[in-house]
Structures are given as structure tokens and as C-alpha cells.
Amino acid sequence: MKKIAVIFTGGTISMKVDPRINAAIPALSSEEIMSMVTNIEQYADIEIINFSKLPGPHMTPNLMLELSNLINDVLNREDIHGVVVTHGTDTLEETAFFLEWTIKSEKPTIVVGAMRNGSELGYDGPSNLSAAICTAISEESKNKGVLVVMNNEVNAATEVTKTNTLSLNTFKSPEFGPLGIVDNDEVIYYRDKKSHDHILNIKKIESKIGLIKCGAGIESDIIDFYINSKYKGLIIEALGRGNVPPPMLDGIKRAINKNIPVVIVSRCPIGRVLDTYGYLGGGKMLRNLGAIFGFNLPGQKARIKLMLALSITNDVNKIRDLFEKDKFK
């Protein structure tokens, strides 16, 4: 019988409706949740580890680092085959992406949550948790990095995003589709994923990274606010292929001149950024100014990646390599 450590961090999976306020709050203990995962003792030996009872929006980069250190310690134990982490869905993809870059083990790490709380009809926490455990015990889940299992689908942390505020199948990989499914208590993989070749050894996280979403006519004042507030890096969710309104250019120049890395991604949910356009504010001009291109990452993941990069180096060229080549030279 393989031993799986289930680390509880909170989220909707641990919530019930408090009748006094008629709203969901953290209420279920880890033991109560596991008691609803019926017959799991026939598949795995479960060790419960209580990390926190935080809603998704309460997760922070410092807590992600603390969680990563805990997971690394647990996975280093000979008796542990894999780890399952329960998490609030609002920031689940960011934590999973953080763990992808900082977990040093071939053993599987699975992140899971719930879209319905324990007071709602169709509470999906136990079924999602059982699917995550089935994924964690599979030998085929080794060396696949951090995985997200929801609604019987298995997605890579590098590819998955929350696409719907309500649906049970909210977590999708829009560009590539799921890695596989969990069917009849067994994980079945359809494909592998592109892997990166560098695990980052982070001692302290740099969290002052700004995130700006472009819209028509947006100007540089928000960029100047981040500069004046001593932010260490900026993520810009640009328009389309990676272009910005011309009034943003001066602010981007000022940031780059102050050695603040500016990473360009797209506000579009699918597709990569590229220096295709040469007009004022186009990607070619941003490239010539020294902006870094974040390939097909969404803004929230690019922000996590820049935090990790700046936690190791202030060398813009090394940071550029991490985004554009996925490695440090």
C-alpha cells in the first residue's frame, strides 16, 4: 500500500455555509473531508498534514514558498510515494505553477480543490480528492512535474488555468488540452508535456511585482506608480500579439532604464507574444527597448515566474533567459 501525504491548505473544499451570515467560510476539518472520500483506504495509506485553512485569495508568495519547502521535505521521505495538496481555486494555478518551479522530486505532486462547498448539493471535494490520490499513487505520474486534478481531468501546472467562475470543469489547458483523465479509479495519460530544465532553489521570495492589464488608451501613470513604489519588476498583459497603446511607451522606457524587468505577455487566453508589429507601441519596438517576452504565459503565472527569477538574480539577461529559453546560463 503506497503512502500519500495529503496537505490541507484550505479553500472551498474545506468550507460550509454559516447560517448566521448565509455565506461559506472555512469549517470542515481535514479528517471530516477525508471521511467523505469513501473506500480510499483500499487504494492508499493516507497521512494528513494540516498546513492552513486559508481561502484562495489569502494565499501569498511567502506562504507558497513555505508550502514548497514542506512538500520537498515530505517527498524526501522514503515512505512517501507522492503528495496531494488541497487549495482554494482562486489562486490554485499560481501556487501549482510556483511549486512546479521549486519542487525537486520525481515523485508526483498533485494540487486539487473544489468548486462547491460542503453545504451545496453536488459537493465535489471528495470526488476531486479521490481522483487526485489515484493520480498520485500511479507510477506513470512520476517525472511529470506538478499536476492539477479537478473534475477527473489531469492538467499540467504549466498549462492549466481557471476559466469559469462556477463550472466544475473550470480548470482547463486552453492551448493543449488535458494530459489525461481519471477513469474507474485509474489515471490514463494521453500525452506528455513540455518540460523545463531548471528547478529554482529559492531562499526568500521577491514579491513586489506589478501586474498591468492593457486596455485601449491606457497611459503610463500606473507604471510610474509601480516605479515610485519601488516595485522590482512589471508584468504587462499587452494587447493581441504583444502590443501596447503608445501612451504606455514612456513609462515602459522609464522602468527599463531603472533596471526594472518588464515582461510582456498577452491578455488573450491563447497564443504567444512575438515582436511581429513595428508600429508605435508594437512588439518590435518593445523588444528594441529591452522588454522581455513571456511566450504564452498568462499574466498571473508570469508574475510568479518573475518573482522566482528576481529571488535569484537581478541580472536582466539571466531573467530574459528564464522566460525566453527556460533556463539560466
C-alpha positions as CSV (number, residue, x, y, z in Angstrom):
1,M,0.0,0.0,0.0
2,K,1.5,3.3,-1.1
3,K,1.6,6.2,1.3
4,I,0.3,9.5,0.1
5,A,0.6,12.7,2.2
6,V,-2.4,14.9,1.8
7,I,-1.5,18.5,2.8
8,F,-4.6,20.7,3.6
9,T,-4.2,24.4,2.9
10,G,-7.9,25.4,2.8
11,G,-10.2,26.7,0.1
12,T,-13.8,25.9,-0.8
13,I,-13.1,22.2,-0.3
14,S,-12.9,22.9,3.4
15,M,-15.9,25.3,3.6
16,K,-19.5,25.1,4.6
17,V,-22.2,27.8,4.8
18,D,-22.5,29.6,8.1
19,P,-26.3,30.2,8.6
20,R,-25.6,33.3,10.7
21,I,-24.1,35.1,7.7
22,N,-25.5,32.9,4.9
23,A,-22.1,32.6,3.3
24,A,-19.4,29.9,3.0
25,I,-16.5,30.0,5.4
26,P,-13.7,27.6,6.5
27,A,-15.4,25.0,8.6
28,L,-14.5,21.4,7.7
29,S,-11.5,19.7,9.3
30,S,-9.2,17.6,7.2
31,E,-10.4,14.5,9.0
32,E,-14.0,15.3,8.1
33,I,-13.1,15.8,4.5
34,M,-11.1,12.6,4.2
35,S,-14.0,10.7,5.9
36,M,-16.1,11.6,2.8
37,V,-13.6,10.0,0.4
38,T,-15.1,6.6,0.7
39,N,-13.0,3.4,0.3
40,I,-9.8,5.3,-0.2
41,E,-8.1,3.1,2.3
42,Q,-8.3,0.3,-0.3
43,Y,-6.0,2.3,-2.6
44,A,-3.6,4.2,-0.4
45,D,-2.3,4.8,3.1
46,I,-3.1,8.4,3.8
47,E,-1.1,10.7,6.1
48,I,-2.9,14.0,6.8
49,I,-0.8,17.2,7.2
50,N,-2.5,20.4,8.2
51,F,-0.8,23.5,6.7
52,S,-3.6,26.1,6.9
53,K,-7.3,26.8,6.4
54,L,-6.9,29.7,4.0
55,P,-9.4,30.8,1.3
56,G,-7.7,31.0,-2.1
57,P,-7.3,34.8,-2.1
58,H,-5.5,34.7,1.2
59,M,-2.6,32.7,-0.3
60,T,0.7,34.7,-0.6
61,P,4.0,34.1,-2.3
62,N,5.7,33.7,1.1
63,L,3.2,31.0,2.0
64,M,3.8,29.3,-1.4
65,L,7.5,29.2,-0.5
66,E,6.7,27.8,2.9
67,L,4.4,25.2,1.3
68,S,7.1,24.3,-1.3
69,N,9.7,23.7,1.5
70,L,7.3,21.5,3.3
71,I,6.5,19.4,0.2
72,N,10.2,19.0,-0.6
73,D,10.7,17.7,2.9
74,V,7.8,15.3,2.7
75,L,8.8,14.0,-0.7
76,N,12.3,13.3,0.6
77,R,10.9,10.7,3.0
78,E,11.4,7.1,1.7
79,D,7.9,6.1,2.9
80,I,6.1,8.7,0.9
81,H,5.1,7.9,-2.7
82,G,3.5,11.3,-3.5
83,V,1.8,14.4,-2.2
84,V,-1.7,15.8,-2.7
85,V,-2.3,19.5,-1.8
86,T,-5.8,20.9,-1.3
87,H,-6.1,24.5,-2.3
88,G,-8.5,27.3,-2.9
89,T,-9.3,27.5,-6.6
90,D,-8.9,31.3,-7.0
91,T,-5.1,31.1,-6.8
92,L,-4.6,27.4,-7.3
93,E,-2.9,27.7,-10.7
94,E,-0.4,30.3,-9.2
95,T,0.6,28.0,-6.3
96,A,0.8,25.0,-8.6
97,F,3.0,27.0,-11.0
98,F,5.2,28.1,-8.1
99,L,5.6,24.5,-6.9
100,E,6.4,23.4,-10.5
101,W,9.5,25.5,-10.4
102,T,10.6,24.7,-6.9
103,I,9.8,21.1,-6.2
104,K,12.8,18.8,-6.5
105,S,11.5,15.3,-6.8
106,E,10.5,12.7,-9.4
107,K,7.6,11.8,-7.1
108,P,4.2,13.3,-8.1
109,T,2.7,16.4,-6.5
110,I,-1.0,16.9,-7.2
111,V,-2.9,20.1,-6.5
112,V,-6.7,19.8,-6.0
113,G,-9.6,21.9,-4.9
114,A,-13.4,22.1,-5.1
115,M,-15.9,24.4,-6.8
116,R,-18.8,23.7,-4.5
117,N,-18.6,23.9,-0.7
118,G,-19.7,21.2,1.7
119,S,-23.2,22.7,2.2
120,E,-24.0,22.6,-1.5
121,L,-25.7,19.8,-3.5
122,G,-23.1,18.1,-5.5
123,Y,-20.1,18.9,-3.3
124,D,-17.2,18.0,-5.5
125,G,-14.4,18.0,-2.9
126,P,-14.4,14.3,-2.1
127,S,-14.5,13.1,-5.7
128,N,-11.8,15.5,-6.7
129,L,-9.7,14.4,-3.8
130,S,-10.1,10.8,-4.6
131,A,-9.1,11.4,-8.2
132,A,-6.0,13.3,-7.1
133,I,-5.0,10.4,-4.8
134,C,-5.5,7.9,-7.6
135,T,-3.2,10.1,-9.7
136,A,-0.6,10.4,-7.0
137,I,-0.3,6.6,-6.5
138,S,0.2,5.9,-10.2
139,E,3.8,5.0,-11.3
140,E,3.0,6.9,-14.5
141,S,2.6,10.1,-12.6
142,K,6.3,10.2,-11.8
143,N,8.5,12.8,-13.5
144,K,5.5,14.7,-14.8
145,G,6.1,17.8,-12.6
146,V,3.2,19.3,-10.6
147,L,-0.3,18.3,-11.8
148,V,-3.7,19.8,-11.2
149,V,-6.6,17.3,-10.9
150,M,-10.2,18.5,-11.0
151,N,-13.4,17.0,-12.4
152,N,-11.5,13.8,-13.3
153,E,-9.1,15.7,-15.6
154,V,-5.3,15.9,-15.2
155,N,-3.6,19.1,-16.3
156,A,0.0,20.3,-16.1
157,A,0.6,23.2,-13.7
158,T,2.4,25.0,-16.5
159,E,-0.6,24.9,-18.8
160,V,-3.7,25.0,-16.7
161,T,-5.9,28.0,-15.8
162,K,-9.2,28.6,-14.2
163,T,-11.6,29.5,-17.0
164,N,-15.0,29.8,-15.3
165,T,-16.2,31.2,-12.0
166,L,-18.8,28.4,-11.5
167,S,-18.3,25.3,-13.6
168,L,-17.0,22.1,-12.1
169,N,-14.7,21.7,-15.2
170,T,-13.3,25.2,-14.8
171,F,-9.7,24.1,-14.8
172,K,-8.5,23.7,-18.4
173,S,-5.4,23.9,-20.5
174,P,-6.8,26.0,-23.4
175,E,-3.9,25.7,-25.7
176,F,-3.0,22.0,-25.4
177,G,-5.8,20.2,-23.6
178,P,-5.5,17.9,-20.5
179,L,-2.6,15.5,-20.1
180,G,-5.1,12.7,-19.2
181,I,-8.1,11.7,-17.2
182,V,-9.0,9.7,-14.1
183,D,-11.4,6.9,-15.1
184,N,-12.5,3.9,-13.0
185,D,-10.1,5.0,-10.2
186,E,-7.1,4.9,-12.6
187,V,-5.2,7.7,-14.3
188,I,-4.8,7.5,-18.0
189,Y,-2.4,9.8,-19.8
190,Y,-3.0,10.9,-23.3
191,R,0.2,12.9,-23.8
192,D,3.3,14.2,-22.2
193,K,4.2,17.9,-21.6
194,K,7.0,20.2,-22.5
195,S,9.3,20.3,-19.5
196,H,11.7,23.0,-18.4
197,D,15.3,22.1,-17.3
198,H,15.8,24.2,-14.2
199,I,14.4,23.8,-10.7
200,L,14.9,27.1,-8.7
201,N,16.4,27.0,-5.2
202,I,14.6,29.9,-3.5
203,K,15.5,31.0,0.0
204,K,13.5,34.2,0.1
205,I,10.8,35.3,-2.4
206,E,10.7,38.8,-4.0
207,S,7.0,39.6,-4.1
208,K,6.9,43.2,-5.3
209,I,6.0,42.5,-8.9
210,G,3.3,44.7,-10.6
211,L,0.7,43.3,-13.0
212,I,-0.9,45.6,-15.5
213,K,-3.7,44.7,-17.9
214,C,-3.8,46.7,-21.1
215,G,-6.9,48.4,-22.5
216,A,-7.5,50.9,-25.2
217,G,-5.8,54.2,-24.5
218,I,-4.2,53.2,-21.2
219,E,-1.4,55.5,-20.2
220,S,1.9,55.4,-18.2
221,D,0.7,56.6,-14.8
222,I,0.1,53.2,-13.4
223,I,3.7,52.2,-14.5
224,D,5.0,55.3,-12.8
225,F,3.2,54.4,-9.6
226,Y,4.9,51.0,-9.6
227,I,8.3,52.6,-10.2
228,N,7.8,55.2,-7.5
229,S,6.6,52.4,-5.1
230,K,9.9,50.6,-5.5
231,Y,8.5,47.6,-7.3
232,K,11.2,45.3,-8.6
233,G,9.5,44.0,-11.8
234,L,6.5,44.5,-14.0
235,I,4.2,42.2,-16.0
236,I,2.2,43.8,-18.8
237,E,-0.7,41.9,-20.2
238,A,-0.4,43.5,-23.6
239,L,-2.9,43.6,-26.5
240,G,-3.0,40.8,-29.0
241,R,0.4,39.6,-30.2
242,G,2.2,41.7,-27.6
243,N,1.5,45.4,-28.4
244,V,0.7,48.4,-26.1
245,P,-1.1,51.7,-26.6
246,P,1.6,54.4,-27.5
247,P,1.0,56.4,-24.2
248,M,2.5,53.4,-22.3
249,L,5.8,53.6,-24.0
250,D,7.4,56.3,-21.9
251,G,6.5,54.5,-18.7
252,I,8.0,51.3,-20.1
253,K,11.2,53.1,-21.1
254,R,11.5,54.6,-17.6
255,A,11.1,51.3,-15.9
256,I,13.6,49.6,-18.2
257,N,16.1,52.4,-17.7
258,K,15.9,51.9,-13.9
259,N,16.8,48.2,-14.5
260,I,13.3,47.0,-13.7
261,P,12.5,43.9,-15.8
262,V,9.4,44.4,-17.9
263,V,7.8,41.2,-19.1
264,I,5.3,41.3,-22.0
265,V,2.5,38.7,-22.2
266,S,-0.9,38.8,-23.9
267,R,-4.3,39.4,-22.4
268,C,-5.6,36.9,-24.9
269,P,-6.1,33.5,-23.3
270,I,-4.4,31.5,-26.1
271,G,-1.3,32.3,-28.2
272,R,2.2,33.6,-27.6
273,V,3.6,37.1,-27.8
274,L,6.1,38.0,-30.6
275,D,7.7,41.1,-32.0
276,T,5.6,41.0,-35.1
277,Y,4.5,44.6,-35.4
278,G,6.7,47.6,-36.0
279,Y,4.3,50.5,-35.4
280,L,4.5,52.8,-32.4
281,G,3.8,50.6,-29.4
282,G,4.2,47.4,-31.4
283,G,6.1,44.3,-30.2
284,K,9.1,45.1,-32.3
285,M,9.5,48.5,-30.5
286,L,9.0,46.8,-27.1
287,R,11.7,44.3,-28.0
288,N,14.1,47.0,-29.1
289,L,13.5,48.9,-25.8
290,G,14.6,45.8,-23.8
291,A,11.3,44.2,-22.8
292,I,11.2,40.5,-22.1
293,F,8.7,38.3,-23.9
294,G,6.8,35.8,-21.8
295,F,5.8,33.4,-24.6
296,N,2.3,32.1,-23.8
297,L,2.1,32.6,-20.1
298,P,-0.9,34.4,-18.6
299,G,-0.2,37.4,-16.5
300,Q,-0.7,35.7,-13.1
301,K,1.8,33.0,-13.9
302,A,4.3,35.3,-15.5
303,R,4.2,37.4,-12.2
304,I,5.0,34.2,-10.2
305,K,7.8,33.4,-12.6
306,L,9.3,36.9,-12.3
307,M,9.1,36.7,-8.5
308,L,11.1,33.5,-8.7
309,A,13.6,34.9,-11.1
310,L,14.2,38.1,-9.1
311,S,14.6,36.0,-5.9
312,I,17.8,34.6,-7.5
313,T,19.2,37.3,-9.7
314,N,18.9,40.9,-10.7
315,D,20.7,40.2,-14.0
316,V,18.1,41.1,-16.7
317,N,19.8,38.9,-19.2
318,K,19.5,35.9,-17.0
319,I,15.9,36.7,-16.3
320,R,15.3,37.0,-20.0
321,D,16.8,33.5,-20.5
322,L,14.5,32.1,-17.9
323,F,11.4,33.5,-19.8
324,E,12.6,33.1,-23.3
325,K,14.8,30.0,-23.0
326,D,13.5,28.5,-19.7
327,K,17.0,28.3,-18.2
328,F,19.8,30.2,-16.6
329,K,23.1,30.1,-18.5
